Amino acid sequence: MISEDLRERRHKIIEEHMDTEVAHEFDRTLSTFNGHPHYEIMATGQIFDGDDEVMAYYRMTRTAFPDQRHDNVRYHFADESVIVEFDLLGTNLGEFYGRPPTGKAFRVPIIAVFFFDEDRITNERIYFDAASLITQAGHAELLTLLASGDV
């Protein structure tokens, strides 16, 4: 069982992580990891490993959805991880997988599992319904690519 102090430090690091993503302060977001950022997007099978790949992921998603943000955030603490439930919101205002912006907004429920080494993130594993996000954002044509694994 983790101590209350470690629980609070993990809570603060996740808040910093999520807040700096919204503020596009990605160098600060990367500093919440243990020195080697790693993302797993379970809906698409995408893995972003290391500073360069994770930074490219941030740039791609925030180009497509510059107002991406979180709402209704809830935390669940375990010994080795923190599970965070939230609604992800955004508007497609930039290119998304080679498609022009639609100006349409989305809101999808997300579960992010943050794995830790002490009070630093080692991995963020994200679960969500990609078809809902893609359809709400006005890019239903991408569903075929998603199904084939080409996204």
Phi, psi and chi 1 to 4 in degrees:
 res  aa     phi    psi   chi1   chi2   chi3   chi4
   1 MET       -  134.0 -177.1  152.6 -138.3      -
   2 ILE   -79.3  153.9   64.7  170.4      -      -
   3 SER   -74.4  160.1   69.4      -      -      -
   4 GLU   -61.3  -37.4 -174.3   62.4   30.4      -
   5 ASP   -62.4  -47.2  175.7   63.3      -      -
   6 LEU   -66.2  -39.1 -178.0   56.2      -      -
   7 ARG   -58.1  -46.4 -179.4 -177.1 -179.6  -84.8
   8 GLU   -66.1  -40.4 -175.0   57.5   34.5      -
   9 ARG   -63.8  -40.6  -69.8 -170.6  -20.1 -112.8
  10 ARG   -65.3  -41.2  -73.1  178.8  176.5  178.0
  11 HIS   -59.1  -47.3 -176.9 -147.6      -      -
  12 LYS   -64.0  -38.8  -75.1 -177.2  179.9  179.3
  13 ILE   -69.0  -35.9 -152.7   74.8      -      -
  14 ILE   -68.4  -41.4  -68.1  171.4      -      -
  15 GLU   -59.4  -44.1  -76.3 -176.9  -33.1      -
  16 GLU   -62.3  -43.8  178.6 -178.2   -7.3      -
  17 HIS   -56.7  -51.9  179.3   93.0      -      -
  18 MET   -70.2  -40.5  -66.6  175.2   71.9      -
  19 ASP   -63.8  -40.6  -70.4  -12.4      -      -
  20 THR   -75.0  -25.9   57.5      -      -      -
  21 GLU   -63.2  -46.7  -77.1  179.7  -34.3      -
  22 VAL   -63.4  -38.8  170.3      -      -      -
  23 ALA   -81.0   -1.6      -      -      -      -
  24 HIS    62.0   31.6  -61.7 -154.1      -      -
  25 GLU   -98.6   67.3  -63.3  172.8   -1.6      -
  26 PHE   -69.0  -27.4  -58.4  128.1      -      -
  27 ASP   -62.5  -39.8  -71.7  -26.5      -      -
  28 ARG   -68.2  -37.8  -74.3 -173.3   57.5 -156.5
  29 THR   -60.9  -46.2  -49.1      -      -      -
  30 LEU   -60.2  -31.1  -69.8  175.4      -      -
  31 SER   -71.3  -10.5   74.7      -      -      -
  32 THR   -78.9  -13.2   64.6      -      -      -
  33 PHE   -84.6  171.1  -74.6   92.2      -      -
  34 ASN   -83.0   18.9   69.2  -20.8      -      -
  35 GLY   108.1  -12.0      -      -      -      -
  36 HIS  -142.3   92.1 -172.2   88.6      -      -
  37 PRO   -67.5  146.4   23.1  -30.0      -      -
  38 HIS  -149.9  126.2 -173.0   85.4      -      -
  39 TYR  -121.8  141.6  -88.0   80.3      -      -
  40 GLU  -126.4  119.3  -62.0  173.6    8.8      -
  41 ILE  -101.3   99.5  -46.4  -61.0      -      -
  42 MET   -65.6  -33.6  -57.6  -50.0  -70.6      -
  43 ALA   -65.6  -29.4      -      -      -      -
  44 THR  -112.5  -11.8   62.6      -      -      -
  45 GLY    78.7    7.3      -      -      -      -
  46 GLN   -76.9  141.2  -66.6  170.5  -60.8      -
  47 ILE  -127.8  131.9  -65.6  174.4      -      -
  48 PHE  -119.3  116.4  -57.9   95.8      -      -
  49 ASP  -124.7  123.9 -171.9   56.6      -      -
  50 GLY    92.1  164.9      -      -      -      -
  51 ASP   -54.1  -48.9  -71.5  -16.2      -      -
  52 ASP   -65.4  -44.9  -67.2  -19.0      -      -
  53 GLU   -68.4  -41.2  -71.7 -175.7   15.6      -
  54 VAL   -66.8  -41.0  170.4      -      -      -
  55 MET   -63.3  -39.4 -171.9   63.4   80.3      -
  56 ALA   -63.1  -37.9      -      -      -      -
  57 TYR   -62.1  -47.6  163.8   73.2      -      -
  58 TYR   -58.2  -47.1  -69.5  147.9      -      -
  59 ARG   -62.7  -42.4  -72.4 -171.7 -176.6  117.2
  60 MET   -64.8  -48.3 -174.0  -88.9  -65.3      -
  61 THR   -70.2  -35.2   55.8      -      -      -
  62 ARG   -83.4  -17.0  -71.4   -3.6  179.3 -105.0
  63 THR   -69.9  -45.5  -65.6      -      -      -
  64 ALA   -70.1  -39.9      -      -      -      -
  65 PHE  -133.0   73.8  -52.2  103.7      -      -
  66 PRO   -64.4  -20.2   20.2  -28.6      -      -
  67 ASP   -99.5   19.4   64.3  -18.7      -      -
  68 GLN   -57.6  133.7 -173.3  171.7  -54.1      -
  69 ARG  -156.2  176.7   61.4 -155.5 -178.8  -82.1
  70 HIS  -118.9  150.4  -42.9   96.4      -      -
  71 ASP  -144.6  153.6 -167.6   19.9      -      -
  72 ASN    56.1   48.9  -59.7  -40.8      -      -
  73 VAL   -77.4  130.2 -179.5      -      -      -
  74 ARG  -131.1  137.8  -74.0  122.2   22.4 -125.3
  75 TYR  -112.2  140.2  -61.1   88.3      -      -
  76 HIS  -132.5  119.3  -50.6  -80.9      -      -
  77 PHE   -99.3  134.6  -66.0   87.0      -      -
  78 ALA  -126.8  176.6      -      -      -      -
  79 ASP   -64.5  -44.3  -72.4  -15.4      -      -
  80 GLU  -105.6   -3.9  -59.6  -63.3  -36.0      -
  81 SER  -153.7  168.6   61.8      -      -      -
  82 VAL  -129.7  127.8  178.5      -      -      -
  83 ILE   -98.6  126.7  -59.4  159.3      -      -
  84 VAL  -120.6  122.3 -177.4      -      -      -
  85 GLU  -102.0  138.2  -64.3  179.1   87.9      -
  86 PHE  -163.2  166.7   56.6   91.6      -      -
  87 ASP   -96.3  131.5  -67.3  -26.0      -      -
  88 LEU  -100.6  129.7 -174.6   68.2      -      -
  89 LEU  -124.4  152.0  -62.9   84.5      -      -
  90 GLY  -177.9  172.2      -      -      -      -
  91 THR  -130.0  133.6  -49.9      -      -      -
  92 ASN   -77.1   95.7 -177.3 -146.7      -      -
  93 LEU  -112.1    1.4  -60.2  173.4      -      -
  94 GLY  -143.9  174.9      -      -      -      -
  95 GLU   -57.0  138.9 -177.1  179.0  -63.4      -
  96 PHE  -133.5  109.4 -176.2   54.6      -      -
  97 TYR    48.3   47.9  -71.1  103.9      -      -
  98 GLY    78.7    2.4      -      -      -      -
  99 ARG  -100.7  144.2  -53.6  -52.1 -163.3  -84.8
 100 PRO   -69.2  156.5   24.6  -31.2      -      -
 101 PRO   -63.4  147.6   18.8  -25.9      -      -
 102 THR  -104.6  -18.0   63.1      -      -      -
 103 GLY    76.7    5.3      -      -      -      -
 104 LYS   -90.9  146.4  -67.3 -174.3  176.4 -175.2
 105 ALA   -97.5  159.2      -      -      -      -
 106 PHE  -135.1  158.2   71.1   86.3      -      -
 107 ARG  -147.5  115.9 -179.9 -174.8 -160.1   98.3
 108 VAL  -134.2  143.8  -65.3      -      -      -
 109 PRO   -74.1  142.3   21.7  -26.2      -      -
 110 ILE  -130.3  146.6  -58.3  -85.2      -      -
 111 ILE  -122.1  122.9  -68.2  177.4      -      -
 112 ALA  -115.2  127.4      -      -      -      -
 113 VAL  -105.7  116.9 -178.3      -      -      -
 114 PHE   -99.1  121.0  -70.3   88.2      -      -
 115 PHE   -97.9  147.6  -64.3   90.4      -      -
 116 PHE  -129.4  151.9  -78.1   86.4      -      -
 117 ASP  -118.0  104.8  177.9   14.4      -      -
 118 GLU    56.7 -114.0  -72.2  -59.6  -45.0      -
 119 ASP  -111.4   24.0   64.1   -5.8      -      -
 120 ARG  -121.4  139.9  -74.5  -67.3 -178.6 -122.1
 121 ILE   -72.3  135.7  -59.5  165.4      -      -
 122 THR  -105.4  -26.3   59.6      -      -      -
 123 ASN  -160.5  141.5 -178.1   26.6      -      -
 124 GLU  -118.7  119.4 -178.0  178.7   -6.6      -
 125 ARG  -111.4  121.9 -175.9  175.2  -65.3  152.1
 126 ILE  -113.3  130.8  -57.3  168.3      -      -
 127 TYR  -117.8  130.4  -63.4   86.6      -      -
 128 PHE  -164.7  168.0   67.9  101.9      -      -
 129 ASP   -89.5   97.4  178.5    3.8      -      -
 130 ALA   -62.8  -34.2      -      -      -      -
 131 ALA   -62.6  -37.9      -      -      -      -
 132 SER   -64.5  -46.5  -69.7      -      -      -
 133 LEU   -61.2  -49.3 -172.6  152.1      -      -
 134 ILE   -62.6  -43.4  -71.6  168.0      -      -
 135 THR   -67.4  -46.5  -58.2      -      -      -
 136 GLN   -61.6  -35.9  -71.1  177.5   42.5      -
 137 ALA   -76.9   -2.7      -      -      -      -
 138 GLY    86.9   24.7      -      -      -      -
 139 HIS  -125.6   47.3  -69.9  -69.1      -      -
 140 ALA   -57.3  -25.5      -      -      -      -
 141 GLU   -62.6  -19.8   74.5  -81.2    3.1      -
 142 LEU   -77.2  -11.3  -70.4  173.3      -      -
 143 LEU   -61.3  -35.5  -67.7  174.7      -      -
 144 THR   -63.5  -42.3  -56.0      -      -      -
 145 LEU   -64.6  -40.1  -67.2  174.4      -      -
 146 LEU   -62.6  -44.1  180.0   63.6      -      -
 147 ALA   -64.3  -32.1      -      -      -      -
 148 SER   -85.6   -8.2   68.5      -      -      -
 149 GLY    83.7   12.3      -      -      -      -
 150 ASP   -88.4    4.5  -69.0  -25.7      -      -
 151 VAL  -103.8      -  169.5      -      -      -
